[in-house]
């Protein structure tokens, strides 16, 4: 006996299947922002941002220019600083930070090479010759062992009594500073923000983008605990590998289609089957462990799972993206996550019509019609399309937010020789 609210659940099925169809077709409908929803996180400039660098007034009155990396008011600050700038402008402080760096990172290079070699051995039998991560691993292991030149950037660690005030810049300014560092622009800390943006635009870059800017290649290799290394490796895999990202709805977990590729044809059927069992009150086991074991069998230690929940009245969509990490014992643990809720608003008619004409979406409604509950009405289709389109937007927001969170964990795979020369000269 199907419960009285079965039609509402069927609409939910249609909405989720529409989302799968939209993902397959590559559509990204632009839904008007529902009232009360959180805006897309973009790099926005603050009116007071005249420069790109954060400004920290030290206890002796001197000014430290850099980017606050790990703010912890109770214990202090960790600030990313360009080494040449610090040595020229804050010589005594720079000497102290350099000693702290040497003490903290003793043995880090040997530790890093051992871990890279182990990763390469585990990955090699499972990937092709053009695998991006394996290519990077080979390149890193081919570098001469032993200490090289000092890193371009360093971490300045300040306890609570070593600074007086801080002034943080907006997201656009912070992104511009990072880009300036990666390009090796001279005097980027004191360059007016408008000039810095002009310099970036002249090189085809903009400070208002959302792609995370990693500084890992410019920082010294840290001495890391096994848990932190596993987290960094996992972040790198979910950023660059296919087959390690999943979408979860109820007790169904579907592989997230790779860009430009259609989803698994059985995905919609699996979702419908799972929801039917829910309608009939049949219990189901948690499918997550099995999915994670599949990832582990391919030699991976990272997976991203985006969970989707629709409110009972379909008035809101809640999305959570979480990074899962496999440790050296083979145990999966939950890492960083981001979540949020978006109210379901009505999409403009023209956008609903555009989505409705998509072949994948038409196929999705055919599947829903085949459930045997009767023809899906036009109003039900319209509601499903609006929910599906809004859901796709929510999925994108959650994944983007988590990607920004793990940007500093992801290892840089770009070939340094392909980048612009890094300026190491003192200002």
SULMO-V980883 format. One record per backbone hydrogen bond with DSSP energy under -1.0 kcal/mol. CO is the residue of the C=O (numbers start at 1). NH is the residue of the N-H. Records with the same first field share a line. If there is no record, write none. Layout:
CO = NH, NH
//
This chain:
3 = 6
5 = 9
6 = 10
7 = 11
8 = 12
9 = 13
10 = 14
11 = 15
12 = 16
13 = 17
14 = 18
15 = 19
16 = 20
17 = 21
18 = 22
19 = 23
20 = 24
21 = 25
22 = 26, 27
29 = 31
34 = 37
42 = 44
44 = 172
46 = 49
48 = 50
50 = 193
54 = 66
55 = 167
56 = 64
57 = 164
58 = 61
62 = 58
64 = 56
66 = 54
67 = 80
72 = 76
76 = 72
77 = 158
78 = 69, 70
79 = 156
80 = 67
81 = 154
82 = 86
83 = 87
84 = 88
85 = 89
86 = 90
90 = 94
91 = 95
92 = 96
93 = 97
94 = 98
95 = 99
96 = 100
97 = 101
98 = 102
99 = 103
100 = 104
101 = 105
105 = 108
107 = 111
108 = 112
109 = 113
110 = 114
111 = 115
112 = 116
113 = 117
114 = 118
115 = 119
116 = 120
117 = 121
118 = 122
119 = 123
120 = 124
123 = 126
128 = 131
131 = 135
132 = 136
133 = 137
134 = 138
135 = 139
136 = 140
137 = 141
138 = 142
140 = 143
152 = 83
154 = 81
156 = 79
158 = 77
159 = 162
162 = 59
165 = 57
167 = 55
170 = 174
171 = 175
172 = 176
173 = 177
174 = 178
175 = 179
176 = 180
177 = 181
178 = 182
179 = 183
180 = 185
192 = 196
193 = 197
194 = 198
195 = 199
196 = 200
197 = 201
198 = 202
200 = 203, 205
201 = 204
215 = 218
218 = 153
225 = 229
226 = 230
227 = 231
228 = 232
229 = 233
230 = 234
231 = 235
232 = 236
233 = 237
234 = 238
235 = 239
236 = 240
237 = 241
244 = 304
245 = 256
246 = 306
247 = 254
248 = 308
249 = 252
252 = 249
254 = 247
258 = 261
264 = 267
266 = 270
267 = 271
268 = 272
269 = 273
270 = 274
271 = 275
272 = 276
273 = 277
274 = 278
275 = 279
276 = 280
277 = 282
278 = 281
287 = 291
288 = 292
289 = 293
290 = 294
291 = 295
292 = 296
293 = 297
295 = 300
296 = 299
301 = 326
303 = 324
304 = 246
305 = 322
306 = 248
307 = 320
309 = 318
311 = 314
315 = 344
316 = 311
317 = 342
318 = 309
319 = 340
320 = 307
321 = 338
322 = 305
323 = 335
324 = 303
325 = 333
327 = 330
331 = 327
333 = 325
336 = 323
338 = 321
340 = 319
342 = 317
348 = 352
349 = 353
350 = 354
351 = 355
352 = 356
353 = 357
355 = 358
358 = 362
359 = 363
360 = 364
361 = 365
362 = 366
363 = 367
364 = 368
365 = 369
366 = 370
368 = 371
369 = 372
377 = 381
378 = 382
379 = 383
380 = 384
381 = 385
382 = 386
383 = 387
384 = 388
385 = 389
386 = 390
387 = 391
388 = 392
389 = 393
390 = 394
391 = 395
392 = 396
393 = 397
394 = 398
395 = 399
396 = 400
397 = 401
398 = 402
399 = 403
400 = 404
401 = 405
402 = 406
406 = 409, 410
415 = 418
416 = 419
//
